[in-house]
């Protein structure tokens, strides 16, 4: 999981300016390629089991808060996939589950509030089994699969995305992880990597204070009295960061600074 700086939609202020409010949001480190791989597998498996040509789309992996997790798992048929790296969940909310089961029997309209019959529940288990087998890119090698309560899945899930089918059967299958993947660490920079980088520098060698009245009277050729003595030295700045203190002078006809 990473914390990213984002900007809200433009907002007009009373003075005519338009600004975007800045805020930090949590983002998942799960690679989009892993979610797409699962989505492609879900399309192939569901198309085969339902004997339909399906198209799928995948939502961006997100780190959900507790309230959002409770909503996406509410009343769902949830399955825990125990993997080598972490656990994953596959969740089918009741309307989507009934829609997919009805499609398996060649019906495009799912029953309303009727509970699943025994044979429909067996069909759902078969569909879920094909989907849970796709979780290896998310949680590592699959070691076991078991039914899970939606309440517990909502408590333990952290990263979540959906695979949505379109066309003749519109449904959404939720995939979640109990732990967001660690952000891979890149190689550290060394001084050798920066040896050819040019940094603009400046030297401050004199300071003084002007009151507002004197400042407003400044004009070309004006003399400004500085408080720094001639042998007071100077400060070398790289950008706005002080780097060293030393002596200002000249060498080979050019201004120089010796630390």
N, C-alpha and C positions, 0 to 999 in steps of 0.2 A: 504494500500500500504506500502511496506517495501523497503528499499534500501539495496541491498545485494552486497557483495564483490565477484566478479567473476574474472576468469583468462582467458586470450585469448589463442589461439593455440600456441604451442611451436614455438619459433623463434630463429634461430641460429645467434649468433653474430660473428663478425670478429675474436674475440680471441678464438673461439671454444666453448664458453659456449652456453647453450641452456636455454632460459628464457621464462617465461610467463608473459606478461604485466598484471598488476592488474588494475581493474576499478570497479566502483560502478554502478549498474544498478537498475532500478525500477522494482519491482516484485509485482504481484497482491497478495492480501491476500485472494482472493476467494478460498475456499477449493476445491481441485480437486474432492472430493466426490460429491459436488453440481453440477459441470460440468458433471460428469459421470452420475448422476441421470437424468439430462436433456437429455443427449445423449441416454440413455436407453429408455426414454419416446419418444424421436423423432423416434427411430427405430420402436417401437411398433406402434405409430400412423401412420407413413408413410407406414409401411408394411400393415397395415389394410386398409388405404385409397387407396393405389395403387395396392393392391392384389399381392404383390411381397414379396419375402423373401429378406430382406435387412440386411446388416451388417453396423455398424457405428463405427467410431473412433472419438475421441475428441482431440482437440489441447489443449495445456497448457494455462490456462488463462494468459493474458498479459496486461500490462498497455501500451497503444499505444500512440505515439506522434501524433500531429495534422496531419502531412503529411501521416502517416500510416493509420490513421482513414479515411482520404479523399480517399485513395486508396480502402480500403475494402468496403466502402459504396457507391462508385461511381456507378451511374446508377442502384442502387438496388431498390427493392420494400421493403420499410422499414415500420415497425409497432411499435408503442410505446405502452408499457404495463405499465400502472400506477399501481405501487405496494404500499404496506403499508410502506416499508422501503425506497425505491427509485424507479426510473423508469428503465425499461429494454427495449431493442430494439431487434427485430427479423428482420433480413435482408436477403433477397434472391437476389443475383445479377441476372441480366437479363438472362444470359445463363442458370443458375441453375433453375431459375423460369420456363423458357420455357421447360427445360428438365423434370422437375417434372410434369408440366401440361400435356406434351405429354405422359408421362408414365401413367397418370391417364386415358387417352383415349386409352391405349393399344399400344401406339406408342413409340418405343425406340429411334427414331431420332427426335429431336426437330427442328422446322422450324428455318431458319437462322435469318434474320433481321426483319422478319414480326412481326408486333405488335400483342399483344394478342387480340383475339376477345372477344366479350362480355361474351360468355359462358366460354371461357378460363379464363377470369378475375374472373368470379364467382368461378371457380374451384380453382384458386390460393387463393382466399379469404378463401375458405374452408380449404385448406391445411395450410394457415397461421394461421387460427383460432385454429387448432389443435396444432400448435407449440407454439403460444403465451400462451396457457393454461398451458404450462409446466414451465413457468417462476416463479412460486411461490417459489421454493427453492432459487432463485436468488434475488428476490426483495420483498418477503413477499406476503401476500394475494393480489391477482389480483383484482383491483377495476374497471378498464376500459381498453379498447383496442381501438386504433385509428390508422389510416394511418398517416405516418410521412414522411416528405421530407428527402431524403438521406443526404442533406446538413446539415439540423439541427441535424439529428442523429449523423453525423460525428463531429459536434461541441460539442455536449453534452456527447457523449459516452466517457467512461474512460477505463473500463475493457472490454476485448473482448476475445472470444474464438469461435471456429468453430466446428460444428458437421458435419462430412463428411460421406456420404454414398458411399458404393462400390458395386461391382457386376454389375448387368444389368443397374442400374441407378447410375451414378456418379454425385453427387451434393454436395454443401457445404451450410450449413445454419449458418449464423452468429448470435451470441447472445452477447449482450453488456449490460453494466450497466452504469448509470449516476454517480455512486459513488462506488468506491472500498470499500469492507467491511473493517471495522476497525479491526486492528490486536488485537486479544484478549489479555488482560493483565493477566499475571500469578501472582501467589502469590509472595510477596517480601520475600527475605531471611532475617532472623533475626540472632542474635548472637547465639541463642539456636540451630539453624540449623547447625552452623559451629563449635560447641563446640568440636567435635571429629576430626576436620580437623587438620592435622599436617602441620606446616609451617616451613621450614628450616630458621634459623636465623644465623646471624654472628655479631660479634662485632668488630668494628674498633677502636683501642685504640692508635694508633701512626701513624704519618704521616711524610714524609720527601720528599725531592726533590733531584733527581740525574740528572746530565747532561748526555749527550749521551756518552761522553768518559768514565765516571765512570761506567755507566751502562754496557758498552761493556767489562769492566774489571772485572765484578762480577764473582766470583768463589766460590767453596765450602769453608766454614769457613771465608768468608769475613765479615768484620764488616761494617754495614751500620749505619751511624749516623742519627738519627731522631730528628726532631725539637720539637716534642711534649714533654712537661715536664712529669715527672712521675705521678704527681697529676693532669694531664690534663683531666682525665676521658676518656670516650669512647662513641661511638654512636652505638646503636643497630639497625641493618637492618633486615627487613623481605623481602627477595629477594633483590631488589635494592632500596626499599623504606625505608628511615629513620623512625624509630618508636619512639625512646626515647634516651635521653642522660643520662649518669649515671657514676658510678664508677666501675672499673674493680678490681677484686680480686680473692680470693679463699675461698671455704667453703667445709668442709668435704673432703678435698683432691681433690676437683674438681674446675676447673675454674668457676668463677661466675661473674655476672653482676647485679648491683643494680641500679635501676632507681631513 
